[in-house]
Amino acid sequence: MRLEGELTALLSEATLALGRLDGAGSILPNPDLFVSMYVRQEAVLSSQIAGTQSTLEDVLEYEMDAQGPKRSKDAEEVINYVRAMNHGLQRLSDLPRSLWLLREIHEHLMHGGRGSERNPGEFRTSQNWIGPRGAPWPVRPSFPRLRTK
């Protein structure tokens, strides 16, 4: 396969970004704190797929004062994503990557949040629809086409 044009530029940008990240990671006093913020941001973005309305700031505020007057159910659901991710990473030392592990992580994800009554830790037996009600199906995301020679 030959890399040409836009793909080569994208690969170069990605390599450069990884180099910057590696450099930054080597000088951080606490790399785990740095990574934990990325986990939280990913949890915010992933939870938005399910309709959760929360920002990274909402999540951090919730973690500082989970019992306070500004307690947000949406932020709590994002925290479940973070807890589920951390649980899964910890369990990788005990369990292989498996369906068992995925179900266990899903159970943690769904604990106490929206959908917690819908068989947490079990695989769906029906189609999951993502998108607004009445949207045409299938919704096809536009991804750049990769050319290979």
N, C-alpha and C positions, 0 to 999 in steps of 0.2 A: 504494500500500500504506500502511495506517495502522499505526503502532506503538502498541500498547496494553498496559496491565497489566504482566505479568511481563517481557515482552520489552523494554519501555521501561526498566524498572528494571535489567535486565541490561545493556542498552546504556549506561546512565548509569554503572553500576559499572565497565564496561570502559573508558569514556572517562576516568573518574577515575583508574583504575589506570595507563592510558597516560600521563596527565599527570604522575603521581607518578614514573613510570619516566623520562620525559623530563627532569624536574627533577633526579632523582638522577644521570642520565647527564651532565648539564651540569656537575656539581660534582665528579665522580670524577676523581682524578688519572690513572687508567689505565682507560678504558672497555673496552678489549679484554680486560683481566683479568676484569672484571665479566661480560662476555658469554661468556667461555670457561667460567665456572662454570655458566652456563645450558646451554651446549652439553653439558657433561659430565652435568649432571642429566638432560637430555633423552636422552642416550645410555644412562644407567642405566635410565630408564623404558622406552625402546624395546627395549632388550635383554631386559628382563624378559618381554616378549611371547614371546620365543624360549626362555624357561626359564632364562635366566642369573640367578644369585643373587649380586648384588653391590650395594653401596651406594655413594653418593658418597664416603664416607670410605674405603672399600676402594680406589676408583679413585685418589684422591689419594695414599693410602699407596703404592699400586703405582707411581705416577708418581715418587714420591720415591725408591723403592728397587726398581726392576724386577728386579734380579738377586738380591735378598735372600731370606731363608728363607721369608718370607710371600708369595711370589709366587703370585698367584691366577690360574688360567686364566679364571675368570669376569671378573675385573677386566681381564684382557688383552683379552677380547672386547669389553668396553665401550670400552677404549682404541681398538680397531679402529673402532668407531662414530665416535669423536671424530676419528680420522685420516681416515676416509672423508669425514666432513662437511667438514673443513678442506680436504681435497684437492678436493672438489667446488666449494667456494666459490672456491678459487684458480683452478680450471679455467674458471669462468664468464667470466673475462676473455679466454680463448682460444677457448672453444667456446660455441655457443648451447645453450640448454636443449633437450636432445634425448635420444633413446633411447641414442645413442652415449655421452653423458655419464653417463646412469643406469647403463649397463653398466660403465663405467669405475669409478664410485663403488662399485658392488656388488663389483667385483673387489677393491678396497681393503678393503672391509668384511669380506669373507670370508677375507682373507689370513691363513693360519696358525691360524685359529680353527675352532670346531666347524662342520662342513659345508664346509670348504675343499676337500674332494675332490669336491664336488657342482657342478661347472661354475661357478666364480665368474665373474661378468661376463656370464652368460648368463641369459636369461629361462627361467622354469620351463615345463615342458610338462605338468606334472601339478598337480592341486589341492593347495593347502597348507592343512592343518587346524590351527587354533589352538584350544587348549583341552585339558583333561585327556582322557586316553583314556576312551572309553566315554560321553563327554558327548553329549547329544542334539543332533542337527544338523537344521536350522541353529540355532545359538545366536543369538538376536536381542537385541542390546543395547537397553536402554530409553533412548531419547533424548526430551527434552521436545518435544512437538509445537508447531510455530510456527503461530499463526493469522494468516491474511491476510484482509483484506476488500477 
